[in-house]
Amino acid sequence: MHRKVISAAVFAAVALITLAPQALATDVLDVGYVDQAAIGSLAPFAAAQQQLAQFRDQTARQFQAASAGKSNAEKQRIFNDFNQKLAAKQHELFDPLLGRAQTAIAYVAAGKNLSIVVDKQIVIYGGQDITKDVLDTLAQPAVVAPVNTPPPSLIGYVDQTQINGLPKVKAANDAFMATRARLGQELNKQIAGKSQAEQARIVQQFNDQLKDEQKKTVQPLIDQTEKAIADVARRDKLILVIDQVDRVYGGTDVTADVVNALK
């Protein structure tokens, strides 16, 4: 269904558990989880995936034919055009299915008075598995949206893409990636013609330099973000903060507060 992507693969996950153990025993029953992979394997999703694959293959052939003999700039323009067509086709095929699945999840969650539903993959212990109820609901001819909204939740979530989009975070990521590219070029030159032992030593030196650069450039912002999330969570008396991509329904959105704290 979806998976998390952190900008430049550098700004590591900053969602964290906040400590309020006294609330865990009383509030854990209003937390549900769903196996989104099980939903994604349903026949309508499989059919949509097959249609998208066929469209992708057809688009790839069209790109090859259209870009033959063209300049690099023209090839890039054609490539971008076909990518937009592919993205539009993906939305056309999957948005109705995802919307129906989201409605089914909301319907089941409302019936069980759940304040939040998360992806099964992040659950190790506890919570209510509502996967079967959601699948049974999706098997019905019509799925009706719930009337009531989810109750207030002691579990919050943050949209890390918004954090990664902050100018100072983006600048730090860009600076790190530029250094990584420069060191990578130097690495390729240094290991050319060297023995395996010498190559291993040079690669280790490269990794050490990369770690030092990450600590200097990116880690301070990771620390600031973790502190901002923790401060907001303590203020709002949240017991847990997760990444938005692991949230399926409900929860307390603290993204704006965290972003404001980081500006």
ZILIN-V764542 format. One record per run of one state. SS is the DSSP state (2 for helix, 1 for strand, 0 for the rest). FROM is the first residue (numbers start at 1). LEN is the number of residues. If there is no record, write none. Layout:
<<SS & FROM & LEN> <SS & FROM & LEN>>
//
This chain:
<<0 & 1 & 6> <2 & 7 & 3> <0 & 10 & 7> <1 & 17 & 1> <0 & 18 & 3> <2 & 21 & 10> <1 & 31 & 4> <0 & 35 & 1> <2 & 36 & 5> <0 & 41 & 2> <2 & 43 & 25> <0 & 68 & 4> <2 & 72 & 40> <0 & 112 & 4> <1 & 116 & 4> <2 & 120 & 3> <0 & 123 & 5> <1 & 128 & 2> <0 & 130 & 1> <2 & 131 & 8> <0 & 139 & 16> <1 & 155 & 4> <0 & 159 & 1> <2 & 160 & 5> <0 & 165 & 2> <2 & 167 & 25> <0 & 192 & 4> <2 & 196 & 22> <0 & 218 & 1> <2 & 219 & 17> <0 & 236 & 4> <1 & 240 & 4> <2 & 244 & 3> <1 & 247 & 4> <0 & 251 & 1> <1 & 252 & 2> <0 & 254 & 1> <2 & 255 & 8> <0 & 263 & 1>>
//
